[in-house]
Amino acid sequence: MCKGEAVEGKTNHVVTLENGCIVIVKNVPCLRCKQCGETWYTGTVAAQLEEIVNALETTLTEIAVVNYPGRVA
């Protein structure tokens, strides 16, 4: 938003589900603004995150912490 330079990095993605469960996905590839620190994901990474969260949603009792599966090309 601030028009700063975007660099590749990694972040943790945290989701709180409707049932109160928390999903933390570590080491997610992202783009991060060098100026303001805002992060965003490519479409491929966002789709993978959605798949991860959907897969865990039915098996969680309270919290899950998982690593992002490899690097996205």
CHARMM-style PDB file with segment names, atoms N, HN, CA, C and O in Angstrom:
ATOM      1  N   MET     1       0.813  -1.209   0.000  1.00  0.00      PROA
ATOM      2  CA  MET     1       0.000   0.000   0.000  1.00  0.00      PROA
ATOM      3  C   MET     1       0.851   1.267   0.000  1.00  0.00      PROA
ATOM      4  O   MET     1       0.481   2.276  -0.599  1.00  0.00      PROA
ATOM      5  N   CYS     2       2.005   1.200   0.685  1.00  0.00      PROA
ATOM      6  HN  CYS     2       2.306   0.380   1.172  1.00  0.00      PROA
ATOM      7  CA  CYS     2       2.828   2.400   0.784  1.00  0.00      PROA
ATOM      8  C   CYS     2       3.757   2.562  -0.418  1.00  0.00      PROA
ATOM      9  O   CYS     2       4.475   3.556  -0.524  1.00  0.00      PROA
ATOM     10  N   LYS     3       3.739   1.575  -1.328  1.00  0.00      PROA
ATOM     11  HN  LYS     3       3.156   0.767  -1.243  1.00  0.00      PROA
ATOM     12  CA  LYS     3       4.552   1.570  -2.533  1.00  0.00      PROA
ATOM     13  C   LYS     3       6.034   1.349  -2.252  1.00  0.00      PROA
ATOM     14  O   LYS     3       6.884   1.712  -3.064  1.00  0.00      PROA
ATOM     15  N   GLY     4       6.348   0.744  -1.084  1.00  0.00      PROA
ATOM     16  HN  GLY     4       5.657   0.449  -0.424  1.00  0.00      PROA
ATOM     17  CA  GLY     4       7.720   0.381  -0.777  1.00  0.00      PROA
ATOM     18  C   GLY     4       8.127  -0.849  -1.570  1.00  0.00      PROA
ATOM     19  O   GLY     4       7.290  -1.493  -2.202  1.00  0.00      PROA
ATOM     20  N   GLU     5       9.408  -1.173  -1.537  1.00  0.00      PROA
ATOM     21  HN  GLU     5      10.089  -0.650  -1.023  1.00  0.00      PROA
ATOM     22  CA  GLU     5       9.933  -2.330  -2.268  1.00  0.00      PROA
ATOM     23  C   GLU     5       9.537  -3.629  -1.568  1.00  0.00      PROA
ATOM     24  O   GLU     5       9.664  -3.747  -0.350  1.00  0.00      PROA
ATOM     25  N   ALA     6       9.057  -4.602  -2.345  1.00  0.00      PROA
ATOM     26  HN  ALA     6       8.954  -4.506  -3.335  1.00  0.00      PROA
ATOM     27  CA  ALA     6       8.669  -5.903  -1.799  1.00  0.00      PROA
ATOM     28  C   ALA     6       9.834  -6.872  -1.935  1.00  0.00      PROA
ATOM     29  O   ALA     6      10.463  -6.958  -2.990  1.00  0.00      PROA
ATOM     30  N   VAL     7      10.117  -7.600  -0.858  1.00  0.00      PROA
ATOM     31  HN  VAL     7       9.607  -7.531  -0.001  1.00  0.00      PROA
ATOM     32  CA  VAL     7      11.174  -8.612  -0.866  1.00  0.00      PROA
ATOM     33  C   VAL     7      10.578  -9.938  -0.412  1.00  0.00      PROA
ATOM     34  O   VAL     7       9.596  -9.970   0.329  1.00  0.00      PROA
ATOM     35  N   GLU     8      11.185 -11.034  -0.866  1.00  0.00      PROA
ATOM     36  HN  GLU     8      11.983 -11.008  -1.468  1.00  0.00      PROA
ATOM     37  CA  GLU     8      10.729 -12.350  -0.442  1.00  0.00      PROA
ATOM     38  C   GLU     8      11.139 -12.601   0.994  1.00  0.00      PROA
ATOM     39  O   GLU     8      12.209 -12.182   1.435  1.00  0.00      PROA
ATOM     40  N   GLY     9      10.274 -13.290   1.715  1.00  0.00      PROA
ATOM     41  HN  GLY     9       9.405 -13.631   1.357  1.00  0.00      PROA
ATOM     42  CA  GLY     9      10.571 -13.618   3.096  1.00  0.00      PROA
ATOM     43  C   GLY     9       9.696 -14.771   3.543  1.00  0.00      PROA
ATOM     44  O   GLY     9       9.060 -15.437   2.726  1.00  0.00      PROA
ATOM     45  N   LYS    10       9.669 -14.999   4.830  1.00  0.00      PROA
ATOM     46  HN  LYS    10      10.185 -14.458   5.494  1.00  0.00      PROA
ATOM     47  CA  LYS    10       8.802 -16.026   5.412  1.00  0.00      PROA
ATOM     48  C   LYS    10       8.081 -15.415   6.602  1.00  0.00      PROA
ATOM     49  O   LYS    10       8.579 -14.490   7.244  1.00  0.00      PROA
ATOM     50  N   THR    11       6.896 -15.949   6.885  1.00  0.00      PROA
ATOM     51  HN  THR    11       6.491 -16.700   6.364  1.00  0.00      PROA
ATOM     52  CA  THR    11       6.098 -15.460   7.990  1.00  0.00      PROA
ATOM     53  C   THR    11       5.302 -16.619   8.577  1.00  0.00      PROA
ATOM     54  O   THR    11       5.312 -17.723   8.032  1.00  0.00      PROA
ATOM     55  N   ASN    12       4.625 -16.371   9.668  1.00  0.00      PROA
ATOM     56  HN  ASN    12       4.617 -15.474  10.111  1.00  0.00      PROA
ATOM     57  CA  ASN    12       3.698 -17.333  10.252  1.00  0.00      PROA
ATOM     58  C   ASN    12       2.282 -16.867   9.941  1.00  0.00      PROA
ATOM     59  O   ASN    12       1.960 -15.687  10.078  1.00  0.00      PROA
ATOM     60  N   HSD    13       1.447 -17.801   9.522  1.00  0.00      PROA
ATOM     61  HN  HSD    13       1.708 -18.759   9.410  1.00  0.00      PROA
ATOM     62  CA  HSD    13       0.050 -17.500   9.181  1.00  0.00      PROA
ATOM     63  C   HSD    13      -0.819 -18.078  10.287  1.00  0.00      PROA
ATOM     64  O   HSD    13      -0.765 -19.279  10.553  1.00  0.00      PROA
ATOM     65  N   VAL    14      -1.620 -17.236  10.936  1.00  0.00      PROA
ATOM     66  HN  VAL    14      -1.664 -16.261  10.720  1.00  0.00      PROA
ATOM     67  CA  VAL    14      -2.450 -17.667  12.056  1.00  0.00      PROA
ATOM     68  C   VAL    14      -3.919 -17.492  11.691  1.00  0.00      PROA
ATOM     69  O   VAL    14      -4.335 -16.431  11.225  1.00  0.00      PROA
ATOM     70  N   VAL    15      -4.709 -18.566  11.915  1.00  0.00      PROA
ATOM     71  HN  VAL    15      -4.371 -19.427  12.294  1.00  0.00      PROA
ATOM     72  CA  VAL    15      -6.138 -18.533  11.620  1.00  0.00      PROA
ATOM     73  C   VAL    15      -6.894 -19.013  12.851  1.00  0.00      PROA
ATOM     74  O   VAL    15      -6.550 -20.041  13.433  1.00  0.00      PROA
ATOM     75  N   THR    16      -7.924 -18.268  13.247  1.00  0.00      PROA
ATOM     76  HN  THR    16      -8.203 -17.432  12.773  1.00  0.00      PROA
ATOM     77  CA  THR    16      -8.824 -18.733  14.294  1.00  0.00      PROA
ATOM     78  C   THR    16     -10.113 -19.177  13.617  1.00  0.00      PROA
ATOM     79  O   THR    16     -10.801 -18.374  12.986  1.00  0.00      PROA
ATOM     80  N   LEU    17     -10.437 -20.464  13.753  1.00  0.00      PROA
ATOM     81  HN  LEU    17      -9.879 -21.116  14.265  1.00  0.00      PROA
ATOM     82  CA  LEU    17     -11.614 -21.030  13.103  1.00  0.00      PROA
ATOM     83  C   LEU    17     -12.873 -20.689  13.879  1.00  0.00      PROA
ATOM     84  O   LEU    17     -12.803 -20.271  15.035  1.00  0.00      PROA
ATOM     85  N   GLU    18     -14.029 -20.868  13.241  1.00  0.00      PROA
ATOM     86  HN  GLU    18     -14.085 -21.207  12.302  1.00  0.00      PROA
ATOM     87  CA  GLU    18     -15.310 -20.543  13.879  1.00  0.00      PROA
ATOM     88  C   GLU    18     -15.542 -21.316  15.169  1.00  0.00      PROA
ATOM     89  O   GLU    18     -16.208 -20.820  16.078  1.00  0.00      PROA
ATOM     90  N   ASN    19     -14.992 -22.537  15.258  1.00  0.00      PROA
ATOM     91  HN  ASN    19     -14.451 -22.939  14.519  1.00  0.00      PROA
ATOM     92  CA  ASN    19     -15.190 -23.349  16.455  1.00  0.00      PROA
ATOM     93  C   ASN    19     -14.196 -23.004  17.562  1.00  0.00      PROA
ATOM     94  O   ASN    19     -14.164 -23.675  18.594  1.00  0.00      PROA
ATOM     95  N   GLY    20     -13.385 -21.962  17.358  1.00  0.00      PROA
ATOM     96  HN  GLY    20     -13.411 -21.417  16.520  1.00  0.00      PROA
ATOM     97  CA  GLY    20     -12.441 -21.511  18.370  1.00  0.00      PROA
ATOM     98  C   GLY    20     -11.065 -22.134  18.258  1.00  0.00      PROA
ATOM     99  O   GLY    20     -10.158 -21.741  18.992  1.00  0.00      PROA
ATOM    100  N   CYS    21     -10.881 -23.090  17.367  1.00  0.00      PROA
ATOM    101  HN  CYS    21     -11.618 -23.409  16.772  1.00  0.00      PROA
ATOM    102  CA  CYS    21      -9.578 -23.718  17.162  1.00  0.00      PROA
ATOM    103  C   CYS    21      -8.634 -22.736  16.472  1.00  0.00      PROA
ATOM    104  O   CYS    21      -9.058 -21.871  15.705  1.00  0.00      PROA
ATOM    105  N   ILE    22      -7.347 -22.895  16.764  1.00  0.00      PROA
ATOM    106  HN  ILE    22      -7.002 -23.598  17.387  1.00  0.00      PROA
ATOM    107  CA  ILE    22      -6.332 -22.024  16.182  1.00  0.00      PROA
ATOM    108  C   ILE    22      -5.388 -22.863  15.339  1.00  0.00      PROA
ATOM    109  O   ILE    22      -4.922 -23.916  15.774  1.00  0.00      PROA
ATOM    110  N   VAL    23      -5.107 -22.389  14.122  1.00  0.00      PROA
ATOM    111  HN  VAL    23      -5.485 -21.534  13.769  1.00  0.00      PROA
ATOM    112  CA  VAL    23      -4.156 -23.043  13.231  1.00  0.00      PROA
ATOM    113  C   VAL    23      -3.006 -22.060  12.992  1.00  0.00      PROA
ATOM    114  O   VAL    23      -3.226 -20.912  12.606  1.00  0.00      PROA
ATOM    115  N   ILE    24      -1.779 -22.530  13.226  1.00  0.00      PROA
ATOM    116  HN  ILE    24      -1.601 -23.463  13.538  1.00  0.00      PROA
ATOM    117  CA  ILE    24      -0.590 -21.730  12.955  1.00  0.00      PROA
ATOM    118  C   ILE    24       0.232 -22.472  11.911  1.00  0.00      PROA
ATOM    119  O   ILE    24       0.640 -23.613  12.128  1.00  0.00      PROA
ATOM    120  N   VAL    25       0.474 -21.819  10.776  1.00  0.00      PROA
ATOM    121  HN  VAL    25       0.142 -20.892  10.599  1.00  0.00      PROA
ATOM    122  CA  VAL    25       1.303 -22.399   9.721  1.00  0.00      PROA
ATOM    123  C   VAL    25       2.610 -21.602   9.714  1.00  0.00      PROA
ATOM    124  O   VAL    25       2.619 -20.403   9.434  1.00  0.00      PROA
ATOM    125  N   LYS    26       3.707 -22.286  10.025  1.00  0.00      PROA
ATOM    126  HN  LYS    26       3.700 -23.260  10.253  1.00  0.00      PROA
ATOM    127  CA  LYS    26       5.010 -21.632  10.136  1.00  0.00      PROA
ATOM    128  C   LYS    26       5.761 -21.652   8.810  1.00  0.00      PROA
ATOM    129  O   LYS    26       5.532 -22.507   7.955  1.00  0.00      PROA
ATOM    130  N   ASN    27       6.657 -20.693   8.666  1.00  0.00      PROA
ATOM    131  HN  ASN    27       6.843 -19.999   9.361  1.00  0.00      PROA
ATOM    132  CA  ASN    27       7.581 -20.621   7.521  1.00  0.00      PROA
ATOM    133  C   ASN    27       6.872 -20.502   6.175  1.00  0.00      PROA
ATOM    134  O   ASN    27       7.264 -21.145   5.201  1.00  0.00      PROA
ATOM    135  N   VAL    28       5.837 -19.684   6.126  1.00  0.00      PROA
ATOM    136  HN  VAL    28       5.518 -19.162   6.917  1.00  0.00      PROA
ATOM    137  CA  VAL    28       5.078 -19.483   4.887  1.00  0.00      PROA
ATOM    138  C   VAL    28       5.801 -18.458   4.014  1.00  0.00      PROA
ATOM    139  O   VAL    28       6.105 -17.358   4.476  1.00  0.00      PROA
ATOM    140  N   PRO    29       6.080 -18.810   2.749  1.00  0.00      PROA
ATOM    141  CA  PRO    29       6.710 -17.829   1.854  1.00  0.00      PROA
ATOM    142  C   PRO    29       5.778 -16.637   1.633  1.00  0.00      PROA
ATOM    143  O   PRO    29       4.576 -16.798   1.423  1.00  0.00      PROA
ATOM    144  N   CYS    30       6.353 -15.453   1.684  1.00  0.00      PROA
ATOM    145  HN  CYS    30       7.329 -15.322   1.854  1.00  0.00      PROA
ATOM    146  CA  CYS    30       5.532 -14.256   1.510  1.00  0.00      PROA
ATOM    147  C   CYS    30       6.350 -13.180   0.818  1.00  0.00      PROA
ATOM    148  O   CYS    30       7.554 -13.325   0.609  1.00  0.00      PROA
ATOM    149  N   LEU    31       5.681 -12.118   0.473  1.00  0.00      PROA
ATOM    150  HN  LEU    31       4.703 -12.000   0.642  1.00  0.00      PROA
ATOM    151  CA  LEU    31       6.324 -10.889   0.030  1.00  0.00      PROA
ATOM    152  C   LEU    31       6.125  -9.886   1.154  1.00  0.00      PROA
ATOM    153  O   LEU    31       5.022  -9.759   1.688  1.00  0.00      PROA
ATOM    154  N   ARG    32       7.179  -9.177   1.515  1.00  0.00      PROA
ATOM    155  HN  ARG    32       8.075  -9.280   1.081  1.00  0.00      PROA
ATOM    156  CA  ARG    32       7.112  -8.228   2.631  1.00  0.00      PROA
ATOM    157  C   ARG    32       7.645  -6.873   2.172  1.00  0.00      PROA
ATOM    158  O   ARG    32       8.698  -6.783   1.541  1.00  0.00      PROA
ATOM    159  N   CYS    33       6.907  -5.840   2.498  1.00  0.00      PROA
ATOM    160  HN  CYS    33       6.052  -5.914   3.011  1.00  0.00      PROA
ATOM    161  CA  CYS    33       7.313  -4.479   2.157  1.00  0.00      PROA
ATOM    162  C   CYS    33       8.477  -4.061   3.059  1.00  0.00      PROA
ATOM    163  O   CYS    33       8.387  -4.153   4.283  1.00  0.00      PROA
ATOM    164  N   LYS    34       9.572  -3.600   2.441  1.00  0.00      PROA
ATOM    165  HN  LYS    34       9.645  -3.525   1.447  1.00  0.00      PROA
ATOM    166  CA  LYS    34      10.732  -3.158   3.214  1.00  0.00      PROA
ATOM    167  C   LYS    34      10.448  -1.879   3.983  1.00  0.00      PROA
ATOM    168  O   LYS    34      11.105  -1.591   4.983  1.00  0.00      PROA
ATOM    169  N   GLN    35       9.476  -1.116   3.519  1.00  0.00      PROA
ATOM    170  HN  GLN    35       8.942  -1.350   2.707  1.00  0.00      PROA
ATOM    171  CA  GLN    35       9.190   0.173   4.140  1.00  0.00      PROA
ATOM    172  C   GLN    35       8.226   0.058   5.320  1.00  0.00      PROA
ATOM    173  O   GLN    35       8.504   0.575   6.402  1.00  0.00      PROA
ATOM    174  N   CYS    36       7.082  -0.626   5.113  1.00  0.00      PROA
ATOM    175  HN  CYS    36       6.856  -1.046   4.234  1.00  0.00      PROA
ATOM    176  CA  CYS    36       6.058  -0.655   6.168  1.00  0.00      PROA
ATOM    177  C   CYS    36       5.890  -2.025   6.827  1.00  0.00      PROA
ATOM    178  O   CYS    36       5.233  -2.133   7.862  1.00  0.00      PROA
ATOM    179  N   GLY    37       6.482  -3.080   6.234  1.00  0.00      PROA
ATOM    180  HN  GLY    37       7.016  -2.991   5.393  1.00  0.00      PROA
ATOM    181  CA  GLY    37       6.405  -4.403   6.837  1.00  0.00      PROA
ATOM    182  C   GLY    37       5.163  -5.202   6.487  1.00  0.00      PROA
ATOM    183  O   GLY    37       5.018  -6.336   6.942  1.00  0.00      PROA
ATOM    184  N   GLU    38       4.263  -4.638   5.689  1.00  0.00      PROA
ATOM    185  HN  GLU    38       4.381  -3.717   5.319  1.00  0.00      PROA
ATOM    186  CA  GLU    38       3.058  -5.379   5.295  1.00  0.00      PROA
ATOM    187  C   GLU    38       3.461  -6.631   4.523  1.00  0.00      PROA
ATOM    188  O   GLU    38       4.393  -6.601   3.719  1.00  0.00      PROA
ATOM    189  N   THR    39       2.741  -7.745   4.777  1.00  0.00      PROA
ATOM    190  HN  THR    39       1.984  -7.769   5.430  1.00  0.00      PROA
ATOM    191  CA  THR    39       3.033  -8.986   4.061  1.00  0.00      PROA
ATOM    192  C   THR    39       1.834  -9.397   3.228  1.00  0.00      PROA
ATOM    193  O   THR    39       0.691  -9.083   3.561  1.00  0.00      PROA
ATOM    194  N   TRP    40       2.111 -10.113   2.128  1.00  0.00      PROA
ATOM    195  HN  TRP    40       3.039 -10.368   1.858  1.00  0.00      PROA
ATOM    196  CA  TRP    40       1.042 -10.691   1.330  1.00  0.00      PROA
ATOM    197  C   TRP    40       1.569 -11.943   0.660  1.00  0.00      PROA
ATOM    198  O   TRP    40       2.776 -12.172   0.588  1.00  0.00      PROA
ATOM    199  N   TYR    41       0.615 -12.767   0.161  1.00  0.00      PROA
ATOM    200  HN  TYR    41      -0.365 -12.580   0.220  1.00  0.00      PROA
ATOM    201  CA  TYR    41       0.939 -14.060  -0.425  1.00  0.00      PROA
ATOM    202  C   TYR    41       0.620 -14.072  -1.913  1.00  0.00      PROA
ATOM    203  O   TYR    41      -0.260 -13.349  -2.380  1.00  0.00      PROA
ATOM    204  N   THR    42       1.352 -14.909  -2.654  1.00  0.00      PROA
ATOM    205  HN  THR    42       2.067 -15.497  -2.276  1.00  0.00      PROA
ATOM    206  CA  THR    42       1.000 -15.142  -4.052  1.00  0.00      PROA
ATOM    207  C   THR    42      -0.281 -15.979  -4.071  1.00  0.00      PROA
ATOM    208  O   THR    42      -0.674 -16.536  -3.046  1.00  0.00      PROA
ATOM    209  N   GLY    43      -0.921 -16.067  -5.216  1.00  0.00      PROA
ATOM    210  HN  GLY    43      -0.602 -15.615  -6.049  1.00  0.00      PROA
ATOM    211  CA  GLY    43      -2.135 -16.868  -5.340  1.00  0.00      PROA
ATOM    212  C   GLY    43      -1.886 -18.336  -5.032  1.00  0.00      PROA
ATOM    213  O   GLY    43      -2.732 -18.999  -4.431  1.00  0.00      PROA
ATOM    214  N   THR    44      -0.724 -18.849  -5.441  1.00  0.00      PROA
ATOM    215  HN  THR    44      -0.036 -18.310  -5.928  1.00  0.00      PROA
ATOM    216  CA  THR    44      -0.378 -20.253  -5.204  1.00  0.00      PROA
ATOM    217  C   THR    44      -0.240 -20.526  -3.707  1.00  0.00      PROA
ATOM    218  O   THR    44      -0.754 -21.526  -3.207  1.00  0.00      PROA
ATOM    219  N   VAL    45       0.448 -19.643  -2.998  1.00  0.00      PROA
ATOM    220  HN  VAL    45       0.865 -18.830  -3.404  1.00  0.00      PROA
ATOM    221  CA  VAL    45       0.636 -19.813  -1.555  1.00  0.00      PROA
ATOM    222  C   VAL    45      -0.703 -19.686  -0.837  1.00  0.00      PROA
ATOM    223  O   VAL    45      -0.989 -20.472   0.067  1.00  0.00      PROA
ATOM    224  N   ALA    46      -1.523 -18.721  -1.216  1.00  0.00      PROA
ATOM    225  HN  ALA    46      -1.291 -18.082  -1.950  1.00  0.00      PROA
ATOM    226  CA  ALA    46      -2.834 -18.548  -0.589  1.00  0.00      PROA
ATOM    227  C   ALA    46      -3.693 -19.795  -0.770  1.00  0.00      PROA
ATOM    228  O   ALA    46      -4.381 -20.210   0.162  1.00  0.00      PROA
ATOM    229  N   ALA    47      -3.662 -20.391  -1.951  1.00  0.00      PROA
ATOM    230  HN  ALA    47      -3.103 -20.054  -2.708  1.00  0.00      PROA
ATOM    231  CA  ALA    47      -4.433 -21.617  -2.212  1.00  0.00      PROA
ATOM    232  C   ALA    47      -3.924 -22.765  -1.350  1.00  0.00      PROA
ATOM    233  O   ALA    47      -4.718 -23.540  -0.817  1.00  0.00      PROA
ATOM    234  N   GLN    48      -2.607 -22.880  -1.208  1.00  0.00      PROA
ATOM    235  HN  GLN    48      -1.962 -22.250  -1.640  1.00  0.00      PROA
ATOM    236  CA  GLN    48      -2.023 -23.940  -0.377  1.00  0.00      PROA
ATOM    237  C   GLN    48      -2.406 -23.741   1.089  1.00  0.00      PROA
ATOM    238  O   GLN    48      -2.718 -24.707   1.785  1.00  0.00      PROA
ATOM    239  N   LEU    49      -2.385 -22.504   1.556  1.00  0.00      PROA
ATOM    240  HN  LEU    49      -2.132 -21.719   0.991  1.00  0.00      PROA
ATOM    241  CA  LEU    49      -2.790 -22.221   2.935  1.00  0.00      PROA
ATOM    242  C   LEU    49      -4.249 -22.613   3.172  1.00  0.00      PROA
ATOM    243  O   LEU    49      -4.584 -23.178   4.214  1.00  0.00      PROA
ATOM    244  N   GLU    50      -5.104 -22.315   2.211  1.00  0.00      PROA
ATOM    245  HN  GLU    50      -4.832 -21.857   1.365  1.00  0.00      PROA
ATOM    246  CA  GLU    50      -6.515 -22.675   2.323  1.00  0.00      PROA
ATOM    247  C   GLU    50      -6.672 -24.193   2.423  1.00  0.00      PROA
ATOM    248  O   GLU    50      -7.471 -24.684   3.221  1.00  0.00      PROA
ATOM    249  N   GLU    51      -5.916 -24.931   1.619  1.00  0.00      PROA
ATOM    250  HN  GLU    51      -5.267 -24.532   0.970  1.00  0.00      PROA
ATOM    251  CA  GLU    51      -5.973 -26.397   1.673  1.00  0.00      PROA
ATOM    252  C   GLU    51      -5.516 -26.917   3.034  1.00  0.00      PROA
ATOM    253  O   GLU    51      -6.140 -27.815   3.597  1.00  0.00      PROA
ATOM    254  N   ILE    52      -4.440 -26.360   3.557  1.00  0.00      PROA
ATOM    255  HN  ILE    52      -3.933 -25.630   3.099  1.00  0.00      PROA
ATOM    256  CA  ILE    52      -3.919 -26.787   4.859  1.00  0.00      PROA
ATOM    257  C   ILE    52      -4.954 -26.549   5.948  1.00  0.00      PROA
ATOM    258  O   ILE    52      -5.242 -27.445   6.743  1.00  0.00      PROA
ATOM    259  N   VAL    53      -5.510 -25.355   5.987  1.00  0.00      PROA
ATOM    260  HN  VAL    53      -5.276 -24.628   5.341  1.00  0.00      PROA
ATOM    261  CA  VAL    53      -6.494 -25.011   7.021  1.00  0.00      PROA
ATOM    262  C   VAL    53      -7.740 -25.882   6.897  1.00  0.00      PROA
ATOM    263  O   VAL    53      -8.262 -26.365   7.902  1.00  0.00      PROA
ATOM    264  N   ASN    54      -8.217 -26.085   5.670  1.00  0.00      PROA
ATOM    265  HN  ASN    54      -7.793 -25.692   4.854  1.00  0.00      PROA
ATOM    266  CA  ASN    54      -9.412 -26.919   5.472  1.00  0.00      PROA
ATOM    267  C   ASN    54      -9.165 -28.350   5.916  1.00  0.00      PROA
ATOM    268  O   ASN    54     -10.056 -28.976   6.490  1.00  0.00      PROA
ATOM    269  N   ALA    55      -7.973 -28.881   5.661  1.00  0.00      PROA
ATOM    270  HN  ALA    55      -7.250 -28.372   5.194  1.00  0.00      PROA
ATOM    271  CA  ALA    55      -7.653 -30.248   6.056  1.00  0.00      PROA
ATOM    272  C   ALA    55      -7.602 -30.393   7.579  1.00  0.00      PROA
ATOM    273  O   ALA    55      -8.000 -31.425   8.119  1.00  0.00      PROA
ATOM    274  N   LEU    56      -7.117 -29.369   8.264  1.00  0.00      PROA
ATOM    275  HN  LEU    56      -6.794 -28.531   7.826  1.00  0.00      PROA
ATOM    276  CA  LEU    56      -6.992 -29.440   9.718  1.00  0.00      PROA
ATOM    277  C   LEU    56      -8.294 -29.113  10.445  1.00  0.00      PROA
ATOM    278  O   LEU    56      -8.482 -29.503  11.597  1.00  0.00      PROA
ATOM    279  N   GLU    57      -9.175 -28.407   9.779  1.00  0.00      PROA
ATOM    280  HN  GLU    57      -9.022 -28.090   8.843  1.00  0.00      PROA
ATOM    281  CA  GLU    57     -10.404 -27.916  10.414  1.00  0.00      PROA
ATOM    282  C   GLU    57     -11.229 -29.035  11.025  1.00  0.00      PROA
ATOM    283  O   GLU    57     -11.801 -28.854  12.100  1.00  0.00      PROA
ATOM    284  N   THR    58     -11.307 -30.176  10.376  1.00  0.00      PROA
ATOM    285  HN  THR    58     -10.843 -30.324   9.503  1.00  0.00      PROA
ATOM    286  CA  THR    58     -12.147 -31.263  10.867  1.00  0.00      PROA
ATOM    287  C   THR    58     -11.441 -32.134  11.906  1.00  0.00      PROA
ATOM    288  O   THR    58     -12.093 -32.950  12.559  1.00  0.00      PROA
ATOM    289  N   THR    59     -10.135 -31.982  12.074  1.00  0.00      PROA
ATOM    290  HN  THR    59      -9.605 -31.319  11.544  1.00  0.00      PROA
ATOM    291  CA  THR    59      -9.399 -32.848  12.995  1.00  0.00      PROA
ATOM    292  C   THR    59      -8.951 -32.146  14.266  1.00  0.00      PROA
ATOM    293  O   THR    59      -8.437 -32.795  15.177  1.00  0.00      PROA
ATOM    294  N   LEU    60      -9.135 -30.849  14.346  1.00  0.00      PROA
ATOM    295  HN  LEU    60      -9.553 -30.322  13.606  1.00  0.00      PROA
ATOM    296  CA  LEU    60      -8.622 -30.094  15.490  1.00  0.00      PROA
ATOM    297  C   LEU    60      -9.506 -30.179  16.717  1.00  0.00      PROA
ATOM    298  O   LEU    60     -10.729 -30.283  16.628  1.00  0.00      PROA
ATOM    299  N   THR    61      -8.847 -30.133  17.864  1.00  0.00      PROA
ATOM    300  HN  THR    61      -7.853 -30.049  17.936  1.00  0.00      PROA
ATOM    301  CA  THR    61      -9.581 -29.990  19.107  1.00  0.00      PROA
ATOM    302  C   THR    61      -9.371 -28.602  19.692  1.00  0.00      PROA
ATOM    303  O   THR    61     -10.298 -28.000  20.234  1.00  0.00      PROA
ATOM    304  N   GLU    62      -8.126 -28.091  19.578  1.00  0.00      PROA
ATOM    305  HN  GLU    62      -7.373 -28.580  19.138  1.00  0.00      PROA
ATOM    306  CA  GLU    62      -7.883 -26.757  20.108  1.00  0.00      PROA
ATOM    307  C   GLU    62      -6.859 -25.956  19.300  1.00  0.00      PROA
ATOM    308  O   GLU    62      -7.129 -24.820  18.909  1.00  0.00      PROA
ATOM    309  N   ILE    63      -5.693 -26.539  19.052  1.00  0.00      PROA
ATOM    310  HN  ILE    63      -5.473 -27.461  19.370  1.00  0.00      PROA
ATOM    311  CA  ILE    63      -4.645 -25.794  18.347  1.00  0.00      PROA
ATOM    312  C   ILE    63      -3.793 -26.749  17.514  1.00  0.00      PROA
ATOM    313  O   ILE    63      -3.586 -27.902  17.893  1.00  0.00      PROA
ATOM    314  N   ALA    64      -3.304 -26.259  16.377  1.00  0.00      PROA
ATOM    315  HN  ALA    64      -3.473 -25.322  16.069  1.00  0.00      PROA
ATOM    316  CA  ALA    64      -2.377 -27.016  15.539  1.00  0.00      PROA
ATOM    317  C   ALA    64      -1.296 -26.073  15.044  1.00  0.00      PROA
ATOM    318  O   ALA    64      -1.573 -24.944  14.639  1.00  0.00      PROA
ATOM    319  N   VAL    65      -0.052 -26.554  15.083  1.00  0.00      PROA
ATOM    320  HN  VAL    65       0.174 -27.471  15.412  1.00  0.00      PROA
ATOM    321  CA  VAL    65       1.081 -25.799  14.558  1.00  0.00      PROA
ATOM    322  C   VAL    65       1.750 -26.691  13.522  1.00  0.00      PROA
ATOM    323  O   VAL    65       2.211 -27.783  13.854  1.00  0.00      PROA
ATOM    324  N   VAL    66       1.810 -26.242  12.274  1.00  0.00      PROA
ATOM    325  HN  VAL    66       1.435 -25.355  12.004  1.00  0.00      PROA
ATOM    326  CA  VAL    66       2.392 -27.041  11.198  1.00  0.00      PROA
ATOM    327  C   VAL    66       3.355 -26.191  10.397  1.00  0.00      PROA
ATOM    328  O   VAL    66       3.246 -24.966  10.372  1.00  0.00      PROA
ATOM    329  N   ASN    67       4.301 -26.849   9.742  1.00  0.00      PROA
ATOM    330  HN  ASN    67       4.390 -27.845   9.762  1.00  0.00      PROA
ATOM    331  CA  ASN    67       5.230 -26.178   8.842  1.00  0.00      PROA
ATOM    332  C   ASN    67       4.635 -26.130   7.453  1.00  0.00      PROA
ATOM    333  O   ASN    67       3.969 -27.073   7.026  1.00  0.00      PROA
ATOM    334  N   TYR    68       4.869 -25.040   6.746  1.00  0.00      PROA
ATOM    335  HN  TYR    68       5.411 -24.274   7.093  1.00  0.00      PROA
ATOM    336  CA  TYR    68       4.450 -24.937   5.351  1.00  0.00      PROA
ATOM    337  C   TYR    68       5.224 -25.978   4.560  1.00  0.00      PROA
ATOM    338  O   TYR    68       6.431 -26.113   4.761  1.00  0.00      PROA
ATOM    339  N   PRO    69       4.574 -26.723   3.664  1.00  0.00      PROA
ATOM    340  CA  PRO    69       5.229 -27.827   2.961  1.00  0.00      PROA
ATOM    341  C   PRO    69       6.140 -27.388   1.812  1.00  0.00      PROA
ATOM    342  O   PRO    69       5.675 -27.261   0.679  1.00  0.00      PROA
ATOM    343  N   GLY    70       7.390 -27.161   2.076  1.00  0.00      PROA
ATOM    344  HN  GLY    70       7.768 -27.265   2.996  1.00  0.00      PROA
ATOM    345  CA  GLY    70       8.353 -26.840   1.022  1.00  0.00      PROA
ATOM    346  C   GLY    70       8.188 -25.454   0.457  1.00  0.00      PROA
ATOM    347  O   GLY    70       7.362 -24.666   0.918  1.00  0.00      PROA
ATOM    348  N   ARG    71       8.980 -25.172  -0.542  1.00  0.00      PROA
ATOM    349  HN  ARG    71       9.651 -25.812  -0.916  1.00  0.00      PROA
ATOM    350  CA  ARG    71       8.930 -23.854  -1.189  1.00  0.00      PROA
ATOM    351  C   ARG    71       8.063 -23.911  -2.420  1.00  0.00      PROA
ATOM    352  O   ARG    71       8.012 -24.930  -3.109  1.00  0.00      PROA
ATOM    353  N   VAL    72       7.391 -22.835  -2.694  1.00  0.00      PROA
ATOM    354  HN  VAL    72       7.432 -22.007  -2.134  1.00  0.00      PROA
ATOM    355  CA  VAL    72       6.553 -22.721  -3.887  1.00  0.00      PROA
ATOM    356  C   VAL    72       7.391 -22.135  -5.002  1.00  0.00      PROA
ATOM    357  O   VAL    72       8.091 -21.141  -4.806  1.00  0.00      PROA
ATOM    358  N   ALA    73       7.323 -22.741  -6.157  1.00  0.00      PROA
ATOM    359  HN  ALA    73       6.755 -23.549  -6.316  1.00  0.00      PROA
ATOM    360  CA  ALA    73       8.126 -22.247  -7.300  1.00  0.00      PROA
ATOM    361  C   ALA    73       7.537 -20.980  -7.873  1.00  0.00      PROA
ATOM    362  OT1 ALA    73       8.076 -20.427  -8.831  1.00  0.00      PROA
TER     363      ALA     73
END
